[in-house]
Amino acid sequence: MEKKCRLRRSFTSEFKAEAVELCRREAARLAQDFDLTGTAVCARVRQAKTAIGRRDRLTSGECEELAMLRLEKRRLREDVDILKW
């Protein structure tokens, strides 16, 4: 089954602001229901979006790999500097 392309829609800034406010209220309600802070709920949503690739951030696995590669690069540069002597 082919996925149909949706037409790009435009929304007013008032509509966008209202949507954001509704999301904030819902996050606050969920936080209260689960005895969390609103910030914690929003952070968890961001983490979940990152984990499934719906955000332009690195996943935790990618962050670990990047840190490891940076460390290896630094060590290799040190080795090269030593060998230049």
N, C-alpha and C positions, 0 to 999 in steps of 0.2 A: 504494500500500500504506500503510495507516494504521499509525502507530506506537502500540504499546500502552503505556499508562501502567504504570509499575512501582509497586508498593506501597512506601511509605516504610518502610525497615527501621531498626531501632535496634541499635547495637553497644555492647558493654561498653567501659569505658575501657581494660581490659587488652587487648582485641582491637585497639583503635585504637593503643595504644602498641606492640604487636607489629608492626602494619602499618608504622608509622613507622620502627621499628628495621630492618625488612627493607628499606625504601627507602633508609635511610642506608647500610646494608651494601652494597647494590647500587651506590649512587653511589660509595662508597669503592672498590669492586672495579673499576668502570668507570674511575674516576680513575687507579687504579694501572695498569690495562691500557693506557690511553692516555697515561700519564705526565703527568697533570694533578693538580690538587688537588681534593679533594672539594667545596670551596667553588666552584671554577670550574664543575664539572659541575652543581651545584645552581643556580648563577646562570644558566647557559645554559638549563636546563630552565624556569626562571621566565621568561626572555626569550622563549623559544619559546611558552609558554602565553600570554603577554601578546600576542605578535604575532598569534596566531590567535584572540584574544578570549576565552580561557578563564580569564582572571584579571581582577580588578577594578582594573586599572592601565591607564594610558595607553600606547598604542603609541609607538614612537620618533617616528613621523610626527606623531602627536597632540601629543607633547611639543614638537616643533619648532614646530608651528602655535600652540600655546598661548604659547610664548615670544615668537613674532612678534606675536601679538595683544596681549600684555601690553606689549611695546615700543611698538606703535602707540598703545595706550591712553594710555601715559605721555606720548608726544609730543603727542597731541591735547589732553591736560589742560594741558600746558605752553603750547600755542597759545592755548587758552581763557584761561589766566591772563595771557598777554601782551595779548590783545585786551581784557581787562577794564580795563587801565590807561587 
